[in-house]
């Protein structure tokens, strides 16, 4: 890790400003105890503080290589005692040589300098403690930021893995049913089997284009649902009837790709499979405030629903929306007489960095 003072311009500027303030304070103190010698005060302050500022940059390295968490307290204290003694000793020696050379003719100041050596040693150790404290704070702050970044990346990977797992539950399930139907149709109606293969190819192409969790327009998702329904209509014929009540303003709004297909599959599974008469499915959309609302309702046999359970489609959609939007209230289920109704809400003001855009 590079020295933060050398690496970061803002920290460098702050470091210089702090030493300038210390230098000005020292000028005032020396002038108070040694009045009438402003040049001496300025010279002493410049020498002492500029030298410690330079040595202070080097103090970073014993701090960086002496980790309190990895070293025993005795080793930690011993290392810093040696480092501080070296830093303070070098600072005083260089300062003393410089000042006695500059003001060699000013015996009064030299006497003051010699008398105040113990005080200067104490100040030197105080500066050392303040410097290493700030360095450790910078290290812990950087480690904390790195930890948050890694946790964020890990959460994103887990989120992506969950979403991929949820998607993988749907496509093989649907593909298995479709291939079984094509296999049956090849014997009794080759033309329908060919049409079904073409529609299935278009549907899978759309699925592959939405392999990653991206937003698409509601209009694109409806077109994909049409492909899906064209496949299912070949299987079920007149037993499957779908109506749409789509508000034009919702077509350009956004929602996750492939989010409606599991709901439609669920509606067909519980509304058409064991029905001998026409089964109706209704798709509706509207918008209020910043929410796209999509509602899918289908007729069903209550006894059949109890026998078959809830299926994976609804659980899949609920889980995906919970992961993507971080909310639990975006899917609502209602049963009205013999109608099963699923209402989904898709917030439009949300922005999901890296995943949804």
PyMOL commands that set and color helices and strands:
alter all, ss='L'
color gray80, all
select helices_A, chain A and resi 4-7+9-33+38-64+73-102+107-115+117-188+190-209+218-239+248-250+261-271+302-308+312-325
alter helices_A, ss='H'
color red, helices_A
select strands_A, chain A and resi 215-217+240-246+254-256+279-288+291-299+331-336+339-347
alter strands_A, ss='S'
color yellow, strands_A
deselect
rebuild
show_as cartoon
